[in-house]
Amino acid sequence: MAFVPQTKIPATYIRGGTSKGVFFNLLDLPKRCQVPGEARDNMLLRVIGSPDPYGKQTDGMGGATSSTSKTVILSKSTQDQHDVDYLFGQVAIDKAFVDWSGNCGNLTAAVGSFAIMSGIVPQSRIPENGVCTVRIWQKNIAKTIIAQVPITNGQVQETGDFELDGVTFPAAEVPVEFIEPVDPSEAMFPTGNLVDKLQVPAVGQFKAMTLNATMISAGIPTIFLNAEELGYTGTELQEAINGDEAALARFETIRAVGAIKMGLINDVSEAVARQHTPKVAFVSAAQDYTTSSNKSVSTKDIDLHVRALSMGKLHHAMMGTAAVAIGTAAAIPGTLVNLAAGGGERESVVFGHPSGTLKVGAQAVNTDGNWTVKKAIMSRSARVLMEGWVRIPEDSF
């Protein structure tokens, strides 16, 4: 019997925000994987350990959740006034599928660090001590992101006292700015409405219903719903949703129907090939609750609650790109997010999620009835967990 040898590919395993993924320098990939296509997708699937019918990704680097089934490919930027091109691939767990349709805001916090460490950012732009401003071109969505990476003695500072709910240990703070998350020439609200009526067909035990929905394209296309209309309080933790297969099926139907209304797909059957976007989230007014780590959060400490689903499951904290959508929608009077936060004009909100709280800000401007956003801002952290090589069978790609 002939045995296929394994090939070694340089890689770095990094936590960024409340996610973690395998990072690659484009030039370190096998030649046929340096361009988009089947070979690259197959390589990333094998690295992460998908598709896995057991749902564990035991034979790969994935952690069997949407937050840990992620890959990043970086290269020197081809764009003027940018340092690094950032390409994100969300790897499905139980399907042979890599979704390239959106960004990962959490891993964005690690892009600057990796770009500095791997020599993509010119040495002349890295201070001996202070902050290195890394100009990122997000290739999936063609947007600019600015990461402020702390530098100590010429090296990326990863440790610190910044605490991020959903991450166990403190680390160095990395402020991230999403510049014009919605291009002024694009429609922030694809339907033209701040709130739409979403017609959802019957799904299993759930009858057909009409839901209020704010559908926005900022950070990542997101469908916001009212928790109460879905029969929730808005303070639910993961087990309350992810253990309910009927509820998950209803959320997927809502996502598909909303994707059509947003112009992202033409038929509900196409939603399965676009799992990363749009996201579905539900909101409610601020109220006392207990987080997944048993920490008590008081109503006075937050403006609203938001729960979001990613890749078919309730997220354990909050996706960074969805946080951009939350901050943007909160800044625009009349959206469901804004109303849940108490309405009116605001430049930032603190929202509760299953793991704790997060503050996100956005600068929204109304010009002749059209809303635009200059930037959305939040702080994350990042830390290298392991570096070296990943190994996969040579016939994997």
C-alpha positions in Angstrom: 0.0 0.0 0.0 1.4 3.4 -0.9 1.4 6.1 1.8 0.9 9.7 1.0 3.4 11.9 2.8 2.4 15.1 4.6 3.4 18.5 3.5 4.4 21.3 5.9 3.0 24.8 5.5 4.2 27.8 7.7 1.3 29.0 9.8 0.5 30.9 13.0 -2.4 30.1 15.3 -3.7 33.4 16.8 -6.5 34.5 19.0 -8.1 37.7 17.8 -10.9 39.2 19.9 -13.2 36.3 20.9 -12.2 34.2 17.9 -9.1 32.3 16.9 -7.8 31.1 13.5 -4.9 29.9 11.5 -3.0 32.7 9.8 -0.9 32.3 6.6 1.4 34.6 4.7 0.2 34.2 1.0 3.7 33.6 -0.2 4.1 30.6 2.2 1.3 28.7 0.6 1.8 26.0 -2.0 1.9 27.7 -5.4 -1.5 26.4 -6.5 -3.1 27.7 -3.3 -1.8 31.2 -3.7 -4.7 31.9 -6.0 -8.4 31.6 -5.3 -10.0 28.2 -6.3 -10.6 24.6 -5.4 -7.0 23.9 -4.3 -7.0 26.7 -1.8 -10.4 25.8 -0.4 -9.4 22.1 -0.1 -6.2 23.1 1.7 -8.0 25.2 4.3 -10.7 22.6 4.8 -8.0 20.0 5.6 -6.1 22.3 7.9 -9.2 23.1 9.9 -10.5 19.5 9.8 -13.6 19.8 7.7 -16.0 18.5 6.7 -16.5 16.6 10.0 -19.7 14.6 10.3 -18.9 14.3 14.0 -18.9 18.1 14.4 -15.7 18.1 16.4 -12.9 18.9 13.9 -10.7 16.5 15.9 -8.4 15.9 12.9 -7.6 19.6 12.3 -6.9 22.9 13.9 -10.6 23.9 14.2 -12.4 24.1 17.5 -15.8 23.0 16.3 -17.5 26.4 16.6 -18.0 29.2 14.2 -15.5 31.3 16.4 -12.7 28.8 16.0 -13.2 27.5 12.4 -11.5 30.4 10.7 -8.6 31.0 8.4 -6.7 34.2 7.4 -4.4 34.8 4.4 -2.3 38.0 4.5 0.0 39.6 1.9 1.7 42.9 1.2 -1.0 45.3 0.1 -1.6 46.0 -3.5 -3.6 49.1 -2.5 -2.1 52.6 -2.2 -1.8 53.9 1.4 -2.3 50.4 2.8 0.2 48.0 4.5 -1.5 44.6 4.3 -4.2 42.8 2.3 -6.4 40.7 4.6 -8.5 37.8 3.2 -10.8 35.9 5.5 -12.1 32.4 5.0 -14.9 31.0 7.3 -14.7 27.2 7.2 -17.9 25.3 7.6 -17.7 22.5 10.2 -19.9 19.8 8.7 -19.7 20.8 5.0 -16.9 21.0 2.4 -17.4 24.7 2.1 -15.3 27.9 2.7 -17.3 31.1 2.8 -15.5 34.1 1.5 -18.5 36.5 1.5 -17.6 38.6 4.6 -15.0 39.7 7.1 -14.2 38.6 10.6 -14.0 41.7 12.8 -12.5 39.8 15.8 -9.6 38.4 13.9 -9.0 41.9 12.4 -7.4 42.7 15.8 -4.7 40.1 15.0 -4.0 41.1 11.4 -1.9 44.1 12.4 0.2 42.0 14.8 0.8 39.3 12.3 1.6 41.8 9.6 4.3 43.4 11.8 5.7 40.1 13.1 6.0 38.5 9.6 7.7 41.5 8.0 4.8 42.7 5.9 4.8 46.1 7.5 8.0 48.0 6.7 10.4 48.3 9.6 10.5 52.1 9.0 6.9 52.3 10.1 7.3 50.5 13.4 8.3 52.7 16.4 10.7 51.4 19.0 8.0 52.2 21.6 4.5 53.5 21.1 1.8 52.5 18.6 2.2 51.2 15.1 -0.7 52.2 12.9 -1.4 49.3 10.5 -3.5 50.2 7.4 -5.5 47.1 6.4 -7.3 46.4 3.1 -10.0 44.0 3.8 -10.2 42.1 0.5 -13.5 40.2 1.1 -15.5 43.4 1.4 -13.1 46.0 -0.1 -12.9 48.2 2.9 -10.2 50.0 4.9 -9.6 49.1 8.6 -7.0 50.8 10.9 -5.5 48.8 13.7 -3.4 50.6 16.4 -0.9 47.9 17.6 1.1 48.6 20.8 4.8 48.3 20.4 7.3 47.8 23.3 11.1 47.7 22.6 10.5 47.2 18.9 8.2 44.2 19.4 4.5 43.8 19.3 3.1 44.0 22.8 0.6 41.2 23.4 0.2 41.2 27.1 -1.5 43.8 29.2 -4.5 44.6 31.4 -7.2 45.1 28.9 -10.2 42.8 29.6 -12.5 41.6 26.9 -15.7 39.7 27.9 -15.6 36.3 26.3 -11.8 36.0 26.6 -10.5 34.5 29.8 -7.2 36.4 30.3 -6.4 40.1 29.9 -4.1 41.2 27.1 -2.9 44.4 25.3 -5.7 46.6 24.0 -5.8 47.0 20.2 -8.2 49.8 19.0 -9.7 49.0 15.6 -11.4 51.5 13.3 -13.6 50.4 10.5 -13.4 53.2 8.0 -16.6 53.9 6.0 -18.0 50.4 6.7 -20.7 51.4 4.2 -19.4 53.2 1.1 -21.4 56.5 0.5 -22.3 55.2 -2.9 -23.8 52.0 -1.4 -27.2 51.5 0.3 -26.7 51.1 4.1 -30.3 49.9 4.2 -30.7 47.7 1.1 -34.5 48.0 1.2 -34.5 51.7 1.7 -36.3 51.3 5.1 -35.0 51.6 8.7 -37.6 48.9 9.6 -39.2 46.4 7.3 -42.0 43.8 7.7 -40.4 40.4 7.1 -42.8 37.7 6.0 -41.6 34.4 7.5 -43.3 31.1 6.4 -44.2 28.4 8.8 -41.2 26.4 10.1 -41.9 23.1 11.9 -43.9 24.0 15.0 -43.7 27.7 14.3 -46.6 29.3 12.5 -46.0 31.8 9.7 -45.4 35.3 11.1 -44.6 38.9 10.2 -41.6 40.2 12.0 -40.2 43.8 12.3 -36.7 43.8 11.0 -33.9 46.3 10.5 -31.7 45.1 7.7 -28.4 46.9 7.4 -25.1 46.5 5.5 -22.4 47.9 7.8 -19.5 45.8 9.0 -21.4 42.7 7.8 -24.9 42.4 6.4 -27.1 41.9 9.5 -30.8 41.3 10.1 -31.9 42.7 13.5 -35.2 41.5 15.1 -37.0 42.2 18.3 -36.5 39.5 20.9 -40.0 39.8 22.2 -41.6 39.0 18.8 -39.6 35.8 18.7 -40.7 34.8 22.2 -37.4 35.6 23.9 -36.4 37.9 26.7 -33.2 39.0 25.0 -31.0 37.7 27.9 -30.7 34.2 26.5 -27.4 32.3 26.7 -26.1 29.8 24.2 -27.8 26.7 25.6 -31.2 28.3 25.4 -30.9 28.6 21.6 -28.4 26.1 20.4 -30.1 23.2 22.1 -33.4 24.0 20.3 -33.2 22.6 16.8 -36.6 23.9 15.9 -35.6 27.4 16.9 -32.3 27.2 14.9 -34.3 26.0 11.8 -36.6 29.0 12.2 -33.6 31.4 12.4 -32.1 29.9 9.3 -35.4 30.5 7.4 -35.5 34.1 8.7 -31.9 34.5 7.5 -32.7 33.2 4.0 -35.9 35.3 3.7 -34.0 38.4 4.9 -31.1 37.6 2.5 -33.5 37.7 -0.4 -35.0 41.0 0.7 -31.5 42.5 1.1 -30.7 41.4 -2.4 -27.9 39.0 -1.4 -29.5 35.9 -2.9 -32.4 35.3 -5.3 -33.9 32.1 -3.8 -33.9 30.6 -0.3 -32.0 27.5 -1.7 -29.0 29.8 -2.2 -28.6 30.5 1.5 -26.8 27.2 2.2 -23.9 28.4 0.0 -23.7 31.7 1.8 -23.6 30.7 5.5 -21.4 33.5 6.8 -23.7 36.3 5.6 -26.1 37.8 6.5 -26.1 37.5 10.2 -29.3 37.3 12.3 -29.5 39.1 15.7 -32.2 39.9 18.2 -32.4 42.9 20.5 -34.1 43.9 23.7 -34.0 46.8 26.2 -31.4 46.8 29.0 -32.2 44.5 31.9 -30.3 42.7 34.7 -28.8 39.3 33.6 -26.2 36.8 34.5 -23.5 36.0 31.9 -22.2 32.6 30.8 -19.4 33.0 33.4 -21.9 33.7 36.2 -21.1 37.4 36.3 -24.0 39.7 37.2 -24.6 42.6 34.9 -26.8 45.5 36.0 -29.3 47.3 33.8 -27.5 50.6 34.5 -24.3 49.2 33.0 -25.7 48.6 29.5 -27.9 50.4 26.9 -29.4 47.2 25.4 -29.1 43.5 24.9 -28.0 41.9 21.6 -27.8 38.2 20.8 -26.4 37.1 17.4 -26.2 33.9 15.4 -23.1 32.9 13.4 -23.0 29.9 11.1 -26.3 28.6 12.4 -25.6 28.9 16.1 -25.9 31.5 18.8 -22.5 33.2 19.3 -20.9 32.9 22.7 -20.1 36.6 22.7 -20.3 38.9 19.7 -18.8 38.9 16.2 -16.6 42.0 15.6 -18.3 42.8 12.3 -21.8 42.4 13.9 -20.6 44.8 16.6 -19.9 47.3 13.8 -23.5 46.8 12.5 -24.8 47.2 16.1 -22.9 50.5 16.6 -24.0 51.8 13.2 -27.7 50.9 13.7 -27.7 52.3 17.2 -26.4 55.6 15.9 -29.4 56.0 13.5 -32.7 57.0 15.2 -35.6 54.7 14.4 -33.8 51.4 13.8 -34.7 48.5 16.1 -31.3 48.6 17.7 -31.6 52.4 18.3 -35.1 51.9 19.8 -34.0 49.1 22.0 -31.2 51.4 23.4 -33.8 54.0 24.2 -33.9 55.9 20.9 -32.5 59.3 20.0 -29.1 60.3 18.8 -26.0 58.5 20.1 -22.4 58.0 19.1 -21.8 54.8 21.2 -23.6 52.1 23.0 -22.7 49.4 25.5 -24.6 46.2 24.9 -24.9 43.0 26.8 -24.1 39.7 25.1 -23.9 36.1 26.5 -20.3 36.6 27.8 -20.6 40.1 29.1 -20.6 43.6 27.7 -19.0 45.5 24.8 -18.8 49.2 23.9 -18.9 50.2 20.2 -19.1 53.6 18.7 -20.1 54.9 15.2 -20.2 58.3 13.6 -23.3 58.5 11.5 -24.3 61.5 9.4 -27.6 62.2 7.7 -27.2 64.2 4.4 -30.4 65.0 2.5 -32.1 62.0 4.1 -29.3 59.5 3.3 -27.4 58.0 6.2 -23.6 57.5 5.9 -21.1 56.3 8.5 -17.6 57.8 8.7 -16.2 55.0 10.9 -17.0 52.5 13.6 -14.7 52.0 16.5 -14.1 49.3 19.1 -11.3 47.8 21.1 -10.2 44.1 20.9 -7.0 42.2 21.8 -4.9 39.5 20.1 -2.3 37.0 21.1 -0.2 34.4 19.2 -0.9 31.0 20.6 1.4 28.9 18.4 3.6 29.3 15.4 5.5 26.9 13.1 3.9 24.7 10.5 0.6 22.9 9.9 0.8 19.5 8.3 -1.7 18.0 5.9 -1.5 15.1 3.5 -0.1 16.1 0.1 -3.2 14.8 -1.7 -5.5 17.1 0.3 -5.4 19.8 -2.3 
